[in-house]
């Protein structure tokens, strides 16, 4: 069947009208300003700095262990749900409908409660990671600025976004060494501490508190740092 002719009035109504725009004020000339400094460029690989950071390794070791433990407990709980469901199916023929519904309701309540608990524990681990890595990132910004300034650099680019650079421009290793000297470890909230509650209490430990704890307790075992990545040439 041929297509119905398009109503010209309808087509015109669907075409957006061209509205006149009010005049805009002319932009005045801008006085000549001071020319920017000649760029002295450096490059850095922040991912490599984090891999070389003993504090980042410490956080990954501790929090990775908590994630693994949570995953194991979740798998164990899920296996319990399946076993309970299979038992219910096997015993259903000897149970009344009310008994079956009650067992199903209890199982559903158990699943919902466990899922809520796992979500909350996962949130706590993620927020503990934010607390830990946030300390490193804040210190890293200062150290990059200091290292760049000490070498007369006024522009530092991410090495991963640079197609070509010479070895002398790369400050990754120097920044990592300084970071490990200034911040070898970080404060990590305990596994049973909710970072949100800790933050609201106003008792979040400071760097000084962490250093005092390190002096009072044995130093944590930290995996050896990975070798530095090759510099792009």
C-alpha positions in Angstrom: 0.0 0.0 0.0 1.5 3.4 -0.9 2.4 5.7 2.0 -0.2 8.3 2.9 0.6 11.7 1.7 2.2 13.9 4.4 0.1 16.8 5.4 2.1 20.0 4.7 0.6 21.8 7.6 1.6 19.0 10.0 5.2 19.0 8.5 5.4 22.7 9.1 4.2 22.4 12.7 7.0 19.8 13.4 9.7 22.0 12.0 11.2 24.1 14.9 10.8 27.8 14.3 13.8 30.0 13.8 13.7 32.5 16.7 15.5 35.8 16.6 18.3 36.0 19.2 18.8 39.1 21.3 22.1 41.0 20.5 25.1 40.1 22.6 27.5 42.8 23.9 30.8 43.1 22.0 33.8 41.7 23.8 36.3 44.5 24.5 40.0 44.2 23.7 42.0 42.5 26.5 45.1 44.3 27.6 48.3 42.5 26.8 49.4 40.4 29.7 52.5 38.7 30.9 53.6 35.8 28.7 53.5 32.4 30.4 56.9 30.9 31.4 58.7 28.6 29.0 57.4 25.1 29.8 59.9 22.8 31.5 58.2 19.4 31.2 58.5 16.2 33.2 56.6 13.0 33.1 55.3 10.6 35.7 53.5 7.3 35.9 51.2 7.5 38.9 50.2 3.8 38.6 53.9 2.8 38.8 54.3 5.1 41.9 51.4 3.3 43.5 52.9 -0.1 42.7 56.2 1.1 44.3 54.5 2.6 47.3 54.9 0.5 50.5 51.9 2.2 52.0 49.7 1.2 48.9 51.1 -2.3 49.2 50.2 -2.4 52.9 46.6 -1.3 52.1 46.2 -3.8 49.3 47.5 -6.6 51.5 45.2 -5.8 54.4 42.1 -4.9 52.5 42.6 -7.6 49.9 42.6 -10.1 52.7 39.3 -8.7 54.0 37.8 -8.9 50.5 38.9 -12.6 50.2 37.5 -13.4 53.6 34.2 -11.8 52.7 34.0 -13.7 49.4 34.6 -17.0 51.2 31.9 -16.3 53.8 29.4 -15.3 51.0 30.1 -18.5 49.1 29.7 -20.5 52.3 26.4 -18.8 53.1 25.1 -19.3 49.5 25.9 -23.0 49.8 23.9 -23.1 53.0 20.9 -21.5 51.2 21.0 -24.2 48.5 21.3 -27.0 51.1 18.3 -25.6 53.0 16.3 -25.3 49.8 17.1 -28.9 48.8 16.1 -30.2 52.3 12.8 -28.3 52.0 12.0 -29.8 48.6 12.8 -33.3 49.9 10.7 -32.9 53.0 7.8 -31.0 51.4 5.7 -34.2 50.8 5.6 -34.8 54.5 4.7 -31.2 55.5 1.6 -29.2 55.5 1.3 -26.1 53.2 1.5 -23.9 56.3 4.8 -25.6 57.4 6.2 -25.2 53.9 5.3 -21.5 53.7 6.9 -21.0 57.2 10.1 -22.7 56.2 10.3 -20.7 52.9 9.6 -17.5 54.8 12.4 -18.2 57.3 14.8 -19.1 54.4 13.9 -15.9 52.6 14.4 -13.8 55.8 17.8 -15.5 56.2 18.8 -14.7 52.6 17.7 -11.0 52.9 19.5 -10.6 56.2 22.7 -12.1 55.0 22.7 -10.1 51.8 22.2 -6.9 53.8 25.1 -7.9 56.0 27.4 -8.7 53.1 26.6 -5.4 51.4 27.3 -3.4 54.5 30.6 -5.2 55.1 31.6 -4.7 51.5 30.8 -1.0 51.9 33.0 -0.8 55.0 35.9 -2.4 53.1 35.5 0.0 50.2 35.4 3.0 52.5 38.4 1.8 54.4 40.2 1.7 51.1 39.1 5.2 50.4 40.5 6.3 53.8 43.8 4.5 53.1 44.3 5.6 49.5 43.1 9.1 50.2 46.1 9.6 52.5 48.5 8.5 49.8 46.9 10.6 47.1 47.1 13.8 49.3 50.7 13.2 50.1 51.5 12.3 46.5 50.2 15.6 45.2 52.6 17.5 47.5 55.5 15.3 46.6 55.0 15.6 42.9 55.0 19.4 43.3 58.2 19.3 45.4 60.1 16.9 43.1 59.1 18.9 40.0 60.1 22.2 41.7 63.4 20.8 42.8 64.2 20.0 39.1 62.8 23.2 37.7 59.8 21.6 36.1 56.6 23.6 35.8 54.6 21.1 33.8 54.3 17.4 34.6 52.4 15.1 32.3 51.1 11.5 32.7 53.6 9.2 31.1 50.9 7.0 29.8 49.6 9.9 27.6 53.0 10.8 26.2 54.2 9.1 23.0 57.8 10.0 23.4 59.9 11.1 26.3 63.6 10.9 27.4 64.7 9.2 30.6 65.8 12.4 32.3 62.3 13.7 32.2 60.8 10.9 34.2 60.3 11.6 37.9 58.4 8.4 38.7 61.2 6.7 40.7 62.2 9.9 42.6 58.6 10.5 43.6 58.1 6.9 44.7 61.3 7.0 46.8 60.2 10.3 48.5 56.7 9.0 49.1 58.1 5.8 50.8 60.3 8.0 52.9 57.5 10.4 54.0 54.6 8.0 54.1 55.8 4.4 54.5 52.5 3.2 56.0 49.0 4.6 56.3 46.2 4.3 58.8 43.7 1.6 57.9 40.4 1.4 59.9 40.1 -1.9 61.7 37.9 -4.6 60.2 35.2 -4.1 62.8 35.1 -0.3 62.5 32.7 1.5 60.2 34.6 4.4 58.6 31.5 6.5 58.4 30.9 6.2 62.2 34.6 6.9 62.8 34.5 10.0 60.6 31.4 11.3 62.4 32.9 10.7 65.8 35.6 13.3 65.0 38.3 10.9 66.2 39.8 9.9 62.8 43.5 9.3 63.6 46.1 11.6 62.1 49.5 10.9 60.6 51.0 11.6 64.0 48.7 9.0 65.6 49.8 6.4 63.1 53.5 7.2 63.6 53.0 6.8 67.4 51.3 3.4 66.9 54.1 2.3 64.7 56.7 3.1 67.4 54.6 1.2 70.0 53.9 -1.9 67.8 56.1 -4.1 65.5 56.3 -2.9 61.9 53.9 -4.7 59.5 55.4 -7.1 57.0 55.2 -5.5 53.6 55.8 -7.3 50.3 58.9 -6.1 48.4 58.2 -3.4 45.9 57.9 -4.3 42.2 60.7 -3.2 40.0 60.2 0.1 38.2 58.7 0.0 34.8 60.9 0.8 31.8 60.9 4.5 30.7 59.5 5.3 27.3 62.0 6.4 24.8 
